[in-house]
Amino acid sequence: MSQNISTAFGMSLKELDVLIVDDNANMRLLVRTILRSFGLREARQARDGTTALAELERKAPSIIISDWEMAPMNGLDFIRAVRRVGREPLCFVPIIVLTAHASRQLIQEAFDSGATQLLVKPVTPANLLQRIGWVLEDDRPFEQVGDIYRQEMRLPKAAQKPAPAPKQSQVWSLD
């Protein structure tokens, strides 16, 4: 089992270098604009998984935000290529998957392949900021599973509600 954690763990939002991977130019522009509104200086773009892999060899980002349905290399194949054993430390870069179709099967497949987080379209600034925040606080170790690294799928903890006070029974006396 690997003790490696996300390369973005503990970073601040403004120091991130984000790679946006999407075959839709308008979606890349939207995500980049949202990221810039958060104060990010670095928001690079790639039009598909193949182009993104070449960009990763040039310079590793802090976080990858990748569409799931792209061509010629889709999100699944891209994530598996990034997470492949032997690509250390690049394989520990967090990946947020963007998808318009969040079926149970797709979610399971994305996390089994090495996705760090998942964001369902339409993308909103609040939801994107939330996912990035989760990534920056994510200290789950990567485990080697077959020929890839991945993290255990765990949902963020919801705020704990205080337990209701036990009902006290009243005893009435006629004395």
C-alpha positions in Angstrom: 0.0 0.0 0.0 1.3 3.4 -0.9 1.5 6.3 1.6 1.4 8.9 -1.1 -1.1 11.7 -0.8 -2.5 14.2 -3.2 0.0 16.7 -4.5 -2.5 19.5 -3.8 -3.1 18.6 -0.2 -2.6 21.7 2.0 -2.1 24.2 -0.8 -4.0 27.4 -0.9 -6.5 28.2 -3.7 -4.5 31.1 -5.1 -1.3 29.0 -5.6 -2.9 26.3 -7.6 -2.0 25.5 -11.2 -5.1 23.9 -12.8 -5.3 21.9 -16.0 -8.8 22.0 -17.6 -9.4 19.1 -20.0 -12.6 19.2 -22.1 -13.3 18.8 -25.8 -15.9 21.7 -25.5 -14.1 25.1 -25.9 -17.1 26.9 -24.2 -16.9 24.6 -21.1 -13.1 25.2 -20.9 -13.7 28.9 -21.0 -16.4 28.8 -18.4 -14.3 26.8 -15.9 -11.3 29.0 -16.6 -13.3 32.1 -16.0 -14.7 30.8 -12.7 -11.2 29.8 -11.6 -9.9 33.2 -12.5 -12.7 34.8 -10.5 -11.4 32.9 -7.5 -8.0 34.5 -8.0 -6.1 31.6 -9.7 -3.3 32.7 -11.9 -2.7 29.4 -13.6 -5.5 27.7 -15.5 -4.1 25.8 -18.5 -6.3 24.1 -21.1 -6.3 20.9 -23.2 -8.9 19.9 -25.7 -8.8 16.1 -25.0 -7.1 13.5 -23.0 -4.3 12.9 -25.5 -3.4 16.7 -25.6 -3.6 16.8 -21.8 -1.1 13.9 -21.4 1.4 15.9 -23.5 0.8 18.9 -21.3 1.3 16.9 -18.2 4.7 15.8 -19.5 5.6 19.5 -20.0 4.5 20.6 -16.5 2.6 18.8 -13.8 -0.5 20.8 -12.5 -1.7 21.0 -8.9 -5.2 19.8 -10.0 -6.8 18.4 -13.1 -10.4 19.1 -14.0 -11.4 16.7 -16.7 -14.6 16.0 -18.7 -15.7 12.4 -18.8 -17.1 12.2 -22.3 -14.4 13.4 -24.8 -12.8 12.1 -28.0 -10.5 10.7 -29.1 -9.4 9.9 -25.5 -12.3 9.9 -23.1 -12.1 10.7 -19.4 -11.9 7.1 -18.2 -8.9 6.4 -20.4 -7.2 9.7 -19.5 -7.6 9.1 -15.7 -6.2 5.6 -16.0 -3.3 6.9 -18.0 -2.5 9.5 -15.4 -2.9 7.1 -12.5 -0.8 4.3 -14.0 1.8 2.8 -11.8 5.3 4.1 -12.8 4.1 7.7 -13.3 5.0 8.8 -9.8 4.6 11.6 -8.6 2.4 12.7 -11.5 -0.1 10.0 -10.7 -0.9 11.6 -7.4 -2.3 14.9 -9.0 -6.0 15.2 -7.9 -8.5 14.8 -10.7 -12.0 16.3 -10.5 -14.3 14.7 -13.1 -16.9 16.8 -14.9 -19.9 15.0 -16.2 -23.5 15.7 -17.4 -24.6 12.1 -16.6 -24.1 11.1 -13.0 -25.4 7.6 -13.0 -24.4 5.3 -10.1 -22.4 3.2 -12.6 -20.5 6.2 -14.0 -19.7 7.5 -10.5 -18.4 4.1 -9.4 -16.4 3.7 -12.6 -14.9 7.2 -12.2 -13.8 6.6 -8.6 -12.6 3.0 -9.3 -10.4 4.5 -12.1 -8.8 7.1 -9.8 -11.1 10.2 -9.8 -10.6 12.3 -6.7 -13.9 14.1 -6.9 -16.8 14.4 -9.3 -18.8 17.5 -10.3 -22.1 17.2 -12.2 -22.8 19.8 -14.9 -24.0 22.5 -15.1 -20.9 23.9 -13.3 -21.6 26.6 -10.8 -18.9 28.7 -9.0 -20.2 27.4 -5.6 -20.0 23.7 -6.6 -16.6 24.1 -8.2 -15.2 25.9 -5.2 -16.6 23.3 -2.9 -15.0 20.4 -4.9 -11.6 22.2 -5.0 -11.9 22.9 -1.2 -12.5 19.2 -0.7 -9.4 18.3 -2.8 -7.2 20.8 -0.8 -8.2 19.1 2.4 -8.0 15.6 1.1 -5.4 13.5 3.0 -6.6 10.1 1.8 -3.6 8.0 0.8 -3.3 6.5 -2.7 -3.4 2.7 -2.8 -2.1 0.6 -5.7 -4.9 -1.4 -7.2 -3.7 -3.5 -10.1 -1.8 -1.2 -12.5 -3.2 2.1 -11.1 -3.2 4.2 -8.0 -6.5 5.4 -6.5 -7.9 6.7 -3.3 -10.6 5.0 -1.2 -14.0 6.5 -2.2 -15.3 8.4 0.8 -18.0 11.1 0.9 -17.3 14.3 2.8 -18.6 14.2 6.3 -21.8 16.0 6.9 -22.1 18.2 9.9 -23.2 16.2 12.9 -26.6 17.1 14.3 -26.8 16.9 18.1 -28.8 14.0 19.4 -32.2 14.9 20.5 -32.6 15.1 24.3 -34.4 12.1 25.8 -38.0 12.7 26.7 -38.5 13.0 30.3 -41.6 11.4 31.7 -43.5 13.3 34.3 -45.1 11.6 37.3 -48.1 13.3 38.8 -49.1 12.7 42.3 -52.5 13.4 43.9 -51.0 13.7 47.4 
